[in-house]
Amino acid sequence: MNNCIDVYAAPTIDHAADNIERGGPAFYILFAMHGVGASIGVNLALPCSNTAASEYLAEPCRPTNFEAYRDCATAFSLELDPQGVKRLKALHSTFFSDALPSCNAAVFSPINWEYSPMLLAKYSAGYRVCILDVQGFTRISSDGRIERFGHLLAELRGHIPWNCIVRISVEDVGDEGLEALSYIVDVLAPIRLVVTFGEKGAIALDRAAGIAVAVEPYVSEGYSVGAGDMFTGILAYMLLRGEDLAGATIAAASAVKCLLDSREGTCIEKGVCSKNLVEIKVRKVKRLPCTCHNFNSIISLLEWWY
């Protein structure tokens, strides 16, 4: 397998106001690798044409031809509902029943259920590093509108691979975030788990190694779209480099702050945040009791730490 990251997510086209931009996990992982100067490729594992994949994964600051990958993309618009709340609306969705793996690391991060958990189970076992971002498995489309429902995570039961780190952002799963987190931790019970809490930082758990750490937050005032995908991509990259889960989590948090502070929309200078990957040797983390592996313990230690 090649030294690169397979991303299991549809290409994404974001319509906001008068702008059309690339988005989605694969693009923002590419964006992060570009920003930290990582010499590692990003591959679109879901089958689009070679032209579509190369156009979508062109360097972040380069103009792109959206028509080249529109047919295999998921397209969103950002609209205001009658209450003045911003909501995503699905303009076009795709579904994939197979994949084209080629790398030694994988990020499974569906946009809007564009593949089933069975595809995840089929392809995940062969990777040296595997991360499952469950955000995309919490969304459904009703009348074209994207909502978030934590109970849909029940569909993942029995399909979470033993070798995959599960990542969840409590903020990203909406009002049912804590309920969803409770279900993941206590029912799905992955061996390794990274939970991000926005400005409250992150917690990394490794049940097999008996490790639980809390990582202090890195607060940024920058444009935050894509931050979660950048975090996941850097986590995968650092694990490939041989860092443990705690070190990879610290590096991801530090680098994402730099990326958000340094970006200009969907453009960033190559290597501008490379120094943030070495902060893991000097940053402080809390090593927590190894029994902190259930939902109530996580919430308690979060309140204690902050």
N, C-alpha and C positions, 0 to 999 in steps of 0.2 A: 504494500500500500504506500502511496505517496505521502510525503510530509506536508499535509495540508488539512484544511477543515472542510468537511462535507456539511453543508447546511440544508436541512430538510425543511424548507419553507418556500412558498410561492414567491416569485418576484412581486414587488408591490409598487403601485403607482399611487401617489398621494395628491389629491386635488384639494388645495386650500386657498380660498379667495381667488386671486388671479394667477396663482402659481401652480405648476405641476412639477412634482419632484419624485425622484427615486426614494423608496423607503423599504421597510421590512428588515428581517433579521440578517439575510445574506449581505445586503448592502451596508448595513451599519456595522457588521462584523468586519467587512472589507474596510470601511471607514476607520474603524479602530486600529486595524493592523497597519493601515497607512499612517495614521497619526502617531503610533508608537514606533514606527520604523521596523516592524517585524518582517523578516524575510520568510514569509509563509503564505501559501496560496489559499484562496477561498473558492470552493467549488459548489455550484448549484446542483444538489443531488437529485432533485426532482426533474424529470425529463422535459426540458425545453430544447429547442434547436440550438446548435452551436452558435449561430448568429445571435439568437436571443440572449443566451447566457453571456457571451462575450460583451454584448452591448450593455446589458444590465450591470455587469461586474467591471465595467470600465473604471479607471481611476476616479476618485470622488469629485475632483474639480473639473472633470471633462464633461462637456455637454453630451447628452445622450439622446438617442432616437427611440422614443417611447413606443412607436409603432412596431419596432423590431421584436418586442417581447410582450405586447399587449395581449395577445391570444392566450398566453400561459400565465398571465399575471392576475393578481387580485387588486382591484382598484377601489379606493376609498375616497369619499369627500367628507369634509368637516363642516357640519351644519349646526345652526342654533335651533333648538326645539322651542315650542311655545312658551316654555318657562325661562328661556334664555340660556339654557345649559348646552354646552358644546357636545355634540354626539357624532360618532362615526356612522356613515351610511355606506353600505357596500354597493358599488356600482357594477362590479363584475367579479365573479368568483370562479375558481377552477377546482378540479378534483383530480388527484393522482392516485393510481392504484399500484404503481411500481416506482422504482428508483434506480439510480445509476451511481452506486458508491465507488469512490476511488481513493479515499484519504485514510489516514490513520487516526483521525479525530472526527467527531461528529457532534453537531448541535441539532437536536430535534426541537423545532420551535414553530409549529404551525401558526398561520395567520388567522384562519377561520375554518378549522376543521377541513383543510384541503386534502387530508389523508386520514385514514383510520388508525386507531392504536395498534391494529394488527400489523400495519406496515412498520411501525416503530419496533414491535417485537421481532419482526422478520429480519431487520437489518442491523440492529444495534449491537448484537453480541460480538461482532468481529472487530470492534474498534478498541484501540489502545486507550483513548479518552472518549467518553460519551457523556453529554449533558442533555438533559430533558428539561426544557423551559415549558412549564405547564400552562402558561398564559393563554396560548392559542386553543388549548383544550377547554377553556372556560367560556368561550364565546359561541353564540349562535346568531343566526341572521333571521329576523322575523320581519317580513315586508321590507326587506332591504336594509333594515336597521341593525346595527351591531349592539348587542347587550352582553352583560357578563353574568353568568350564573354558576356559582361554585359547585352546585350539586351535579353538574355535568362531569365533574371529575370522577364520579363513580364509574364512568365508562372506562377509565384507565385501570380499574382494579383487575389484577391478573396480567396486565400488559407492561408494567414497569420493569425493565430489565435490571438484573442484579448489578450490572457493571456501570449503570448510568447514575450520575449525580443529578438529583432533582433540584431545580431552581425555581423559586416562586417569589414574586414581588407582591407583598400584601396589598400595596396600593393599586397594582394593576388589575386585581381581580374584583375591584369595586366594593360595594357595600357588604357583600358576603365574604370579604377577604379573610376575616378571622375564622369564619365557619369553614371556608375552603382549606385554610391552613390546618385547622384541627383535623379535618378529614385526611389530608395528606400525611400528617405526622403520625396520627394514631391508628389509621385504618390502612392506608397504602404502605406506610412504614418503610420508606426507602432506606437503604443502608447509609447513603451519604446525601446530605441535604444542605442547600444554601438558601437562606431566607433573607431577603432585603426589605428594609423598612424605610426607604427613602432617607429623610434627614436624620433618622434614628440609627442609621448604620446597618449592619448585617450580622447574621449568626451563621456559622458553619458547623455542621455536625457530621461526625463519622462514627457510626455505631460500631463498626467492626474494630476500629482502632481505639474506641473509647475516648474520643476527642470531642470537645465542644468548646468553641471559641466565639467571643463577641468582638467584632471589629468596629472601632469608633468611626463615626460618619465623616465624610468629606463633603462639605456643603458647597454648592455652586449656584451662582445666579444665572448661569448660561441657559441657552435654549436647550431644553431637555429631551426633545423628541429623539428616540433611538437609544437613550441612555441604557436601558435594560439590555438591549441586544449587544451594545458595546461591552457591557459588563460580562455577559455570557461568553462573548468571543475571546476576551482577554483571559477569562478564567480558563477556557480550553487551551489557549496558547501557553499559559504559564504551567499548566499541568503537563503539557507535552514537553516542556523544558525541564521537567523533573521536580518542580515545586510541590510541596504538600498542599492539602486543601486550604489550610490556614494562610499560608504564604500567597497562594494564588488569589484568594479572596481579598487580601490586603492590596495586592498589586492591582487587581481589577478596580477596587474602589478608588485608589489613588489616581490611576490612569484615566478613569472616566471623568473625574473632576477636571483634570487638565484638558481632556478632549472637549468638554462642554465649555470651558472657559476660553479655549483657543479657536473654536470653530467659527466659520462664517457660513451659516446655513448648512448646506451639505458639502462644504468645501473645508479642507484643513491642510495645513502644511505637513509634508512628509517628515516623520520623525520628531515633530515638535514636542511630543510627550514621552520620548524614550527614557528620560531620566526617571520618570515615575515608576518604572518597573523595578528599579533597584531600591526603592524606599522600604521594601519589605524587610530589610535588615535593620531598620531603625524605628519602624512604627511600633506602637504599643498595642497589644491585644490582651484580652482577658482570657486566660485558660480557665474554663469552667468545669465544675464537677461532671464526670463522665456519665452521671445518671440523668443529665438534663436532656432527655431524649423524648419526652412527651410534650403535648401541647401546653399544658398548664405550667410545666417547668420553663418552657421557652418564654411564655408571656411574663412569668415571674422574674426571670433573669433579665429580660429586656427592661422591665420597670426598675430593677435594681441597678443595672448598668447605667441607665440614663436618668 
